[in-house]
Amino acid sequence: MSGADMLGRALVAEVEEASLGQILHSARLQHDPAPQRFGIPPLDRLLNLFAQPVQEHASSSFSPPKPPVVEITSLGTGAGKTHLLYLIAAIAVLPRIYSGKASAVVVIDTEGNFLVSRLADIMRQRIKSARKDMVAKGKDEEEEEEEEEEEDEVLAAALAHVHILRPDTHAALLAALAALPAYLFDPCAHCSSPRPLHSILLDSASAFFWPLRAAEDGARALDPASSSSSSATAAAAYAALVRQLRALQKTLECAVVATSASLPSSGPQAQARALRPLLPHTWTGFPTLRLAMAREGVQGRCAVWVDEWGGETWRSVVREGVRAEGGWGVVIEEGKMMGGRV
């Protein structure tokens, strides 16, 4: 065999095969090694941290990273969960010039807590804040009036890409989710067709839990011999919800952010930073990241941290990253995130 043949064989042996998707993903990581899906630095850092072990230990058959699922939970109402959704929605739909994502969002409001007026207030605050960060030039009164008019136009245009659904039962929730692709892909139904769907915001995932449990208990009382694996159980209902949301993520390539209620942890392993999930096991394995929230003593400020329930199963790199990140605060009056440990 000639030297040229041997060299050729050696070069061929060094060639690695890759799919187009894998090549594009690698190129994307070179330009944006730490994706900023939400535009909220501490949240994006944590998502990258929790997704990292999965990507590092992926098999040789490439599959693109799955869109994230974030659960925001608390021990009771009034902890600020919906306000964090306002911030996520505001960043998602605002133009990029105002540090937004120029996308669309779908809000599933199961408890009637999501107020468009409150969302508009936070969006207006972010527009003003972004303008302050821009290079300022001298303005006369006429220019300031024109800016106010433009601000209203930007706000109205962005709000048109917030789609709100209000199902009143778990069955209606599943039906609304099933109908979502047909609605979003219909260019005559809305003006968001040219935009990507940033996220589905579910407020709240636990809204129908107790009615489902009551129906389950009632069915068991009528027929004690009925199997606990019946499709009428709360666990089965949440399994159906997870399947529906996963199918939408696959079709629409969007994030899912859901709020929920939790219970205080108990027993010898009880921790202040760990909340016991209220929802069944068919849901608890769904989120990529589980955040907890609570009101702070300072008016208008909420604390946010990684819920450490089940943290004993985390990889060491995740535990160290969570410890290093600590917690942070959200100022709900102004729609701002504040760094710092809590």
SULCOR-V271150 format. One record per residue. N is the residue number from 1. RES is the residue in one small letter. OMEGA is omega as a letter, one per 30 degrees, with the letter a starting at -180 (999 if undefined). D_LAST is the distance of its C-alpha to the last C-alpha in Angstrom with 2 decimals. Layout:
N,RES,OMEGA,D_LAST
N,RES,OMEGA,D_LAST
//
This chain:
1,m,a,68.61
2,s,l,68.39
3,g,l,65.65
4,a,l,64.60
5,d,a,64.26
6,m,l,62.17
7,l,l,59.87
8,g,l,59.58
9,r,a,58.69
10,a,l,56.03
11,l,l,54.44
12,v,a,54.52
13,a,a,52.88
14,e,a,49.92
15,v,l,49.34
16,e,l,46.37
17,e,l,46.67
18,a,l,43.90
19,s,l,43.78
20,l,l,43.36
21,g,a,39.97
22,q,l,38.80
23,i,a,40.18
24,l,l,38.53
25,h,l,35.15
26,s,l,35.51
27,a,l,36.54
28,r,l,33.57
29,l,l,31.17
30,q,a,33.04
31,h,a,32.47
32,d,a,28.93
33,p,l,27.52
34,a,a,24.01
35,p,l,24.68
36,q,a,22.64
37,r,a,23.52
38,f,a,21.10
39,g,l,20.70
40,i,a,16.89
41,p,a,15.96
42,p,l,12.75
43,l,l,14.59
44,d,l,17.78
45,r,a,16.54
46,l,l,15.33
47,l,l,18.65
48,n,l,20.60
49,l,a,19.02
50,f,l,19.90
51,a,a,23.28
52,q,a,24.18
53,p,a,25.55
54,v,a,27.75
55,q,a,29.18
56,e,a,29.79
57,h,l,31.68
58,a,l,33.53
59,s,a,37.25
60,s,l,39.92
61,s,a,40.60
62,f,l,38.26
63,s,a,36.32
64,p,l,34.02
65,p,l,30.28
66,k,l,29.65
67,p,a,27.69
68,p,l,24.16
69,v,a,23.21
70,v,l,19.71
71,e,l,18.98
72,i,a,16.38
73,t,l,16.34
74,s,a,15.33
75,l,a,17.02
76,g,l,18.98
77,t,l,19.92
78,g,a,18.34
79,a,l,14.79
80,g,a,15.25
81,k,a,16.56
82,t,l,19.78
83,h,l,18.25
84,l,l,16.53
85,l,l,20.07
86,y,a,21.54
87,l,l,19.61
88,i,a,20.74
89,a,a,24.25
90,a,l,24.50
91,i,a,23.79
92,a,a,26.13
93,v,a,29.13
94,l,l,29.06
95,p,a,31.44
96,r,l,30.35
97,i,l,31.31
98,y,l,28.39
99,s,l,25.95
100,g,a,26.71
101,k,l,28.09
102,a,a,31.43
103,s,l,31.34
104,a,l,31.72
105,v,l,29.57
106,v,l,30.66
107,v,l,28.81
108,i,a,29.79
109,d,a,29.09
110,t,a,29.98
111,e,l,28.69
112,g,a,29.81
113,n,a,26.40
114,f,a,26.48
115,l,l,27.94
116,v,l,29.60
117,s,l,29.55
118,r,l,25.75
119,l,l,25.62
120,a,l,28.23
121,d,a,26.28
122,i,l,23.29
123,m,l,25.85
124,r,l,27.64
125,q,a,24.58
126,r,l,24.00
127,i,l,27.71
128,k,a,27.67
129,s,l,24.70
130,a,l,26.46
131,r,l,29.65
132,k,a,28.18
133,d,l,27.17
134,m,l,30.74
135,v,a,33.43
136,a,l,34.68
137,k,a,38.38
138,g,l,40.32
139,k,l,40.75
140,d,a,43.22
141,e,a,42.90
142,e,l,44.65
143,e,l,42.18
144,e,l,39.25
145,e,l,40.99
146,e,l,41.53
147,e,l,37.86
148,e,l,36.96
149,e,l,39.53
150,e,l,38.19
151,e,l,34.64
152,d,l,36.01
153,e,l,37.88
154,v,a,34.88
155,l,a,32.88
156,a,a,35.79
157,a,a,36.44
158,a,a,32.87
159,l,l,32.67
160,a,a,35.85
161,h,l,33.94
162,v,a,31.65
163,h,a,33.56
164,i,l,32.64
165,l,a,34.13
166,r,l,33.99
167,p,a,35.41
168,d,l,35.90
169,t,l,36.47
170,h,l,35.35
171,a,l,38.79
172,a,l,38.48
173,l,l,35.11
174,l,l,36.79
175,a,l,39.77
176,a,l,37.72
177,l,a,35.97
178,a,a,39.38
179,a,a,40.86
180,l,a,38.11
181,p,l,39.72
182,a,l,43.06
183,y,a,41.50
184,l,a,39.40
185,f,l,42.37
186,d,a,44.73
187,p,a,45.12
188,c,a,46.92
189,a,a,44.18
190,h,a,41.58
191,c,a,40.87
192,s,a,38.06
193,s,l,40.44
194,p,a,40.13
195,r,l,36.33
196,p,l,34.31
197,l,a,32.22
198,h,a,28.58
199,s,l,27.15
200,i,a,27.91
201,l,a,25.31
202,l,a,25.89
203,d,g,24.60
204,s,l,24.80
205,a,a,25.89
206,s,a,26.09
207,a,a,28.28
208,f,a,31.47
209,f,a,30.38
210,w,l,31.84
211,p,l,35.10
212,l,l,35.49
213,r,l,34.98
214,a,l,37.45
215,a,l,39.98
216,e,l,39.56
217,d,l,40.12
218,g,l,43.08
219,a,l,44.67
220,r,l,44.31
221,a,l,45.90
222,l,a,48.83
223,d,a,49.28
224,p,a,47.86
225,a,a,49.34
226,s,a,47.33
227,s,l,45.19
228,s,l,41.43
229,s,l,41.39
230,s,l,43.01
231,s,a,41.88
232,a,a,41.15
233,t,l,38.13
234,a,l,34.55
235,a,l,33.83
236,a,l,36.66
237,a,l,35.51
238,y,l,32.07
239,a,l,33.83
240,a,l,35.91
241,l,l,32.90
242,v,l,31.37
243,r,a,34.80
244,q,a,35.15
245,l,l,31.81
246,r,l,32.51
247,a,l,35.96
248,l,l,34.61
249,q,l,32.22
250,k,a,35.24
251,t,a,37.40
252,l,a,35.09
253,e,a,32.65
254,c,l,29.71
255,a,l,26.14
256,v,l,25.32
257,v,a,22.19
258,a,l,22.35
259,t,l,20.45
260,s,l,21.04
261,a,l,20.65
262,s,l,19.61
263,l,l,20.39
264,p,l,18.49
265,s,a,19.06
266,s,l,21.77
267,g,a,23.84
268,p,a,23.23
269,q,a,20.75
270,a,l,18.46
271,q,l,14.72
272,a,a,11.91
273,r,l,10.47
274,a,l,14.09
275,l,a,16.07
276,r,a,19.83
277,p,l,21.49
278,l,a,24.02
279,l,a,26.04
280,p,a,28.73
281,h,l,28.70
282,t,l,30.59
283,w,a,27.47
284,t,l,24.67
285,g,a,26.05
286,f,a,26.09
287,p,l,22.58
288,t,a,21.70
289,l,l,17.96
290,r,l,16.31
291,l,l,13.08
292,a,a,11.72
293,m,l,10.80
294,a,l,10.65
295,r,l,11.53
296,e,a,9.73
297,g,a,12.12
298,v,a,12.73
299,q,l,15.62
300,g,a,15.34
301,r,l,11.61
302,c,l,9.91
303,a,l,6.62
304,v,l,7.70
305,w,l,7.56
306,v,l,10.78
307,d,a,12.71
308,e,l,14.07
309,w,a,17.30
310,g,a,20.08
311,g,l,18.03
312,e,l,20.89
313,t,a,23.02
314,w,l,20.92
315,r,a,22.58
316,s,a,21.40
317,v,l,20.65
318,v,l,18.28
319,r,a,16.48
320,e,l,16.24
321,g,l,15.10
322,v,l,12.26
323,r,a,11.20
324,a,a,11.73
325,e,a,9.96
326,g,l,6.58
327,g,l,4.82
328,w,a,5.87
329,g,l,7.49
330,v,l,11.17
331,v,a,13.62
332,i,a,16.25
333,e,a,19.02
334,e,l,19.39
335,g,a,18.40
336,k,l,16.00
337,m,l,12.98
338,m,l,10.68
339,g,l,9.22
340,g,a,6.60
341,r,l,3.81
342,v,999,0.00
//
